[in-house]
Each structure stands twice: as structure tokens, then as C-alpha cells.
Amino acid sequence: MQVAGTDSFQDESGFLDESLPAAELIAKIENHTARIGVIGLGYVGLPLAVEKAKIGFPVVGFDIQQKRVDLVNAGSNYIGDVKDEELLAVVQAGTLQATCDFDRLGDCDVVIICVPTPLTITRDPDVSYMKNSAEEIAKRLRVGQLITLESTTYPGTTEEVIYPILQQAGLEVGRDYFLAFSPERVDPGNKRFTTKNTSKVVGGVTPLCLKIACLLYQQTIVNVVPVSSAAAAEMTKVFENTYRAVNIALVNELMLLCDRMGLDVWEVVDAAATKPFGIHTFYPGPGVGGHCIPIDPYYLTWKAREYNYHTRFIELAGEINAEVSYFVVNKIFRALNQQQKSVYNAGIFVLGVAYKKDICDVRESPALIIMELLKKEGARLSYHDPFVPVIEPHGGSTMHIESEDLTEEKIAEADCVLILTDHSDVDYDWVVEKATLVVDTRNATKNVGRGREKIVKI
């Protein structure tokens, strides 16, 4: 997108003119007096808000859920990647507060959008949360504000969706206000890479937008990576997650083939991983979950159709990753059949329902799909997950079920113990010892020595 007036911000030497509203905003960012508003206090927004508040920025978190607002204002944490003591400290210091009152957006010098970007039932992008946020900002947009979008989306969203809405305020981007995209790179449960030490890609709508946005993120993030445009930054994010989705699909397809050939896919992948070059290890599983991998590739395939291009490779990967959940159900059918049992009325005790180990996140978790399929076949389901106390009906899931204690009685009475998430605090040797049958979709029983005849791996 070519924005009128962009060239006027550069002198003959190529340096950007900061004599406009940018100068005041830059000064506020550099001395940490810029008031930062974060829309959406979820897995992305709350960690970001805390990081900014920790170094003294006055931060206001906006959310439509009163419960979240009340928890933040009480210093009560609900996000695993945020340290309890850090949230409490910034709330008590007064550098972080939360509200449902969007009129306070006008007081913010910087507004960062961190709202969900789900798919519709037909797997088209649902940009309603982003549009609603942009509309709230546009009502209060003033000279000297920086707006950044962090929600994962298709290339072009910032300039094609957010920008036209903000333009309704009658201000000029790159002169009166500034607009950029910088994708979140949150990996829930990752103890090594956090918001602070994960490189940040930034793309601006104009050169000055890029400069100011980079300056903002440089205050709290170790390495900031500028790219040529907001669309390039948007494409970077969806490529990252599509890369993972495609490689997971490859190893999942290998798993399907190894099952037919009577080979152990886990042994094959571990052996291949010993090669010191030319391979990056991905492991099979019961499906893909979380807020990115099952969703983001579809944003890209949807956008590609606008250009009369069909991303066949990416779409095939999505099909394979969806198919493996049905493969797991079939594996349970076969395993119970070997025990001369039917899945109908079989007691199946599920270990782990989060989409990955040691977190509480069940978004797009394959466990929910598999449990729903087993329920339709008449299985009696129960589960244990120390991180997920209850499964509520949402999306395509109709289940309301509470986690149960992991006891010898529960394991022994189950016709099948099904490991869908390999949480670290489970003693899998003990589980196998007490169980009649274990179907393991995560290779959690890899090091179990006794009772291996009871274990069926995918």
C-alpha cells in the first residue's frame, strides 16, 4: 500500500524527520512515560503487558471479560507463562491495571491489539475481534498514537482491514498516527524462550511507523527484526506456523505408514535425529493443537485463493494432521479388539487433555476431538489432567467433564488407559503396572521396562 505523504518524512540524507508528532511519542517511549494499552489479556496480551509494566511503562489492559479484569487488578495470575510474583508486583506498583472501559484508549500513547483470530466453521478467517478492536480505537484515535497489531492473521490484514477502519478518524497514518504489525511468538510452557528473549519481527505501514514500533519493542525485547512492510511481517508469522504444521504432517504420515509396516515410528525418528545436519526433529502425535498450528495455515490458504492460487501442499498437511485423530480412535478399536472387548461401553481413562505437556491450554486440543469421537461410539470416558480441572463445552465439543484423581482404582478398572498428553508429573511405570491396556500416543512409556506387552503405541 502506498500512503500519501510518506516521502515527506525523509530528508536528502535518508533520515526520518522527527519534528512532527513522532518526536513527542519517541521521547515518551525512550523515557518510559508512554501510556501503553493492551487489548486482550490472554496468552499473548497479559505477558506483554507485564513485560512493559516491569520496566516502568504505565500499562492499561483492556478486556471484554470482567472476570479477567478483576483478576488482573487483584494481582491474581491465570496465565502459565506469567510469574505470579511479577504480576502482583506491577499491579501493586500501579504500573499495570485492567479495565473494560474502552473510553480509556484515548489516554494511551500506544495501543497493542492482542485478540483471538479463530476460524469460522467453514475454516475461513474470523477477523471480527480485530475489527471490533480497531473500531473501538478509531472512535478515540488522536494525534501521536502508535497502534500495533500482534494477533496472527493473513498477509494484508493490517493494511486492508485495520487501516481503513482507523482512517475513519480522519487522521493521516505516518504523520498524525502510526500503524504497524508485530506478530506474537508465544510458546506456552516454554521455559527457555519467553516474551523477552524471543526475537520480534516488526513491519510498519510507513518507514516512520516502522521506526517508532521498533523503538517500542526494543525497550523490552532483546532482538527486534524490522521487515519491509506489515504484510511481510504477517507472512513471516503464518510461514513459521505453516512450517511446523507441514513437518508435523510429514512425520504423522510416516507414522501411518510405519503402522502398516509394523515399524516403530518413534525408533525411526530418534535414529534419524542423530544426524548432525540436514534434519530438524518433529515427532508424531494424536493431532495438532493450540492457538497457532491448527489455524494459521488456513489463513494463508484462504488468502492465496484471492490470487487464484491453491496451496495444495499446505492443505494436504492439514488433512493429514486431522486424519491422525481418527487413526488414534481406530487404534483403540484394534487394541480393545485384541482384548476381546468392544469400544462400546468400554471404560477409557484418558491421561492428559491439554494440547501439549505441562500447560493448561486446551485450545484446538486433539484430545477433545478424540474423546468426542469415542463418546459417540458409546465409550465411558473419564480423564485425569492436573492442569485442566474441567472440560467445558466449546467449539465442536459438547462435553462437560471434570478431571479425576489418578488412583490405582481408576487405572485398574479402566478397559483402556489412553495417553493423549504426556505431562511430566505422571509415573508411567506405575500406570503401566496397574493398567490392563495402555494406548500411548506420545511415546510417554518409552522408558517403561516392565509390562510392555500391555502397551500399544501409535
NORPESUL-V817572 format. One record per backbone hydrogen bond with DSSP energy under -0.5 kcal/mol. CO is the residue of the C=O (numbers start at 1). NH is the residue of the N-H. Records with the same first field share a line. If there is no record, write none. Layout:
# NORPESUL-V817572
CO: NH ; NH
This chain:
# NORPESUL-V817572
1: 3
2: 4
3: 6
5: 8
6: 9
7: 10
9: 17
11: 14
15: 11
16: 18
20: 23 ; 24
21: 25
22: 26
23: 27
24: 28
25: 29
26: 30
27: 31
28: 33 ; 34
29: 32
34: 36
35: 109 ; 110
36: 60
37: 39 ; 112
38: 40 ; 62
39: 114
42: 46
44: 48
45: 49
46: 50
47: 51
48: 52
49: 53
50: 54
51: 55
52: 55 ; 57
53: 56
57: 59
58: 36
59: 97
60: 38
61: 99
62: 40
64: 66
65: 69
66: 70
67: 71
68: 72
69: 73
70: 74
71: 76
72: 75
75: 77
79: 82
83: 87
84: 88
85: 89
86: 90
87: 91
88: 92
89: 93
90: 94 ; 95 ; 96
91: 94
95: 59
97: 61
99: 63
100: 102
101: 104
102: 105
103: 106
104: 107
105: 108
109: 146
110: 37
111: 113 ; 148
112: 39 ; 114
113: 150 ; 151
118: 126
120: 123
124: 120
125: 127
127: 131
128: 132
129: 133
130: 134
131: 135
132: 136
133: 137
134: 138
135: 139
137: 140 ; 141
142: 145
145: 178
146: 111
147: 180
148: 113
149: 182
150: 184
154: 157
156: 160
157: 161 ; 162
158: 163
161: 165
162: 166
163: 167
165: 168
166: 169
167: 170
171: 173
172: 175 ; 176 ; 177
176: 144
177: 174
178: 147
179: 205
180: 149
181: 203
187: 190
189: 191
192: 194
194: 198
196: 222
197: 199
199: 201
200: 225
202: 227
203: 181
204: 230
206: 210
207: 211
208: 212
209: 213
210: 214
211: 215
212: 216
213: 217
214: 218
215: 219
216: 219
217: 220 ; 221
223: 200
224: 226
225: 202
227: 204
229: 233
230: 234
231: 235
232: 236
233: 237
234: 238
235: 239
236: 240
237: 241
238: 242
239: 243
240: 244
241: 245
242: 246
243: 247
244: 248
245: 249
246: 250
247: 251
248: 252
249: 253
250: 254
251: 255
252: 256
253: 257
254: 258
255: 259
256: 260
257: 261
258: 262 ; 263
263: 265
264: 268
265: 269
266: 270
267: 271
268: 272
269: 273
271: 274
272: 275
292: 295 ; 296
293: 297
295: 298 ; 299
296: 299 ; 300
297: 301
298: 302
299: 303
300: 304
301: 305
302: 306
303: 306
304: 307 ; 309
305: 308
309: 311
310: 312
311: 315
312: 316
313: 317
314: 318
315: 319
316: 320
317: 321
318: 322
319: 323
320: 324
322: 325 ; 326
323: 326 ; 327
324: 328
325: 329
326: 330
327: 331
328: 332
329: 333
330: 334
331: 335
332: 336
333: 337
334: 338
335: 339
336: 339 ; 341
337: 340
343: 346
346: 348 ; 380
347: 349 ; 415 ; 416
348: 350 ; 382
349: 418
350: 352 ; 384
351: 420 ; 421
356: 359
361: 355
362: 365
363: 290
365: 368 ; 369
366: 370
367: 371
368: 372
369: 373
370: 374
371: 375
372: 376
373: 377
374: 379
375: 378
378: 345
379: 381
380: 348
382: 350
383: 404
384: 352
385: 388
387: 389
389: 403
390: 392
391: 401
394: 397
397: 394
401: 391
405: 407
407: 411
408: 412
409: 413
410: 414
411: 414
416: 349 ; 418
417: 419 ; 439
418: 351 ; 420
419: 441
421: 423
423: 426
426: 428
427: 431
428: 432
429: 433
430: 434
431: 435
437: 417
438: 440 ; 456
439: 419 ; 441
440: 458
443: 446
445: 448
451: 454
452: 455
454: 438
456: 440
